[in-house]
């Protein structure tokens, strides 16, 4: 003989639906994180771009960025970390966001010479999403958008970045 207290049992459809929702959100978060991990790299090159071959080299205490063995930028950083936009058919890197001591720097290889845009704000980038001409990045200070050389703090919204 079973007694029913009137409280919903853990097996009610409502709780199953809640569990499914939690599992779906967890799976979605894990999938989103997994795709972001592939975009982060510490490879010094050579890396193919539409503008030529990209190579990073340590020169004294700085790094230099070279395109076809010609230096086009120099930056300070303890380690090399960059986030690549390699979503095109021939697997070349169209853009990359480089973590520097002075803050993120965007290299756009869709232009020749490459377009170099400095954010001007020191931050450590954790994840990057490429949305058209905008780079959306998560840092320890929150979410930011970087477009046409302008860094903007993003407000909470229902927009999904992928």
Helices and strands as residue ranges (DSSP letters): H 13-39, E 40-41, E 45-49, E 52-59, E 62-67, E 70-76, E 82-85, E 95-98, E 105-108, E 115-118, E 125-131, E 134-139, E 142-147, E 150-153
